[in-house]
């Protein structure tokens, strides 16, 4: 391992963290389960209709990203066995939320700025201004499902999704919650396309991560393994390749999800989710959903995720499938 990689901040091994993904929800045009992520967009699929997924109630005046976030949170909580027809099945004060979104409410903010510039603050809609909060998606998820645990939004570029998962694990290991909903969502609209110069994903994924000693959740699907931040992408690759101990490391190289397939060690499979559009803050959670699908298919090799540019900081993590009883 290089000197730069050894300076990376690594969490403890997967066994020591005792934190696992117990539920997943995918919300994309034409796709509502993680198994199809590696196959790319569904041809001719219509945009997601949030009202068709969770009903119209409570969606009025919500921006697109918030509506999508509510849908994926509902799917993940249900998949984890924490949400039933009458609401949450575990104490709400033990469930928190972390959202990763870099452009979630950019349309609302730009609209508000334009209104102030053209008229004045008095012209702002009282129904619209609450959506200008940078934490609006996480807040609305908490309010909708009665999640009274820690609540946080991460919006720091392409590594945002993996960073959100890291914060969720730290929260669980500190004992402040038993379960965390972690959602990554980006909307596709005129504002986001103008700001990025690209078509956005218009959706994303959410997972529920739970402590191994927490009651109420479904069986674990993948363990959250070591995670790293490095100054350069190759150093992160080296750190990840050396991160899984024991038999899992000696097995096939596993699945690598990341921006630079040429950097993957020999023997590993790769997957590219760029066909879904610019995923931005949703990418890390879409990677995590892909890892769950890998485990659900019966694969036992580790899944490695890399986020970051070739010339900038990188973030990486390992997910280790939980073997199911035959």
Secondary structure, DSSP 4 states (H G I P E B T S, - for coil): --HHHHTS-----HHHH-EEEEEEEEEBTTB-SGGGGGG-PPTTPPPP-HHHHH-STTTTT--HHHHHHHHHHHHHHHHTT-EETTEESS-GGGEEEEEE-SSTTHHHHHHHHHHHHHS-GGGS-TTTGGGGSTTHHHHHHHHHHT--S-EEEE--GGGHHHHHHHHHHHHHHTTS-SEEEEEEEE--SHHHHHHHSS-B-SEEEEEEEEETT-SS-----EEEEEEEEESSHHHHHHHHHTT--HHHHHS---EEESS-GGGSPTT-EEE--GGG-B-GGGHHHHHHHHHHHHHHTT--S-EEEEEE-TTS-EEEEEEEEPPPP-
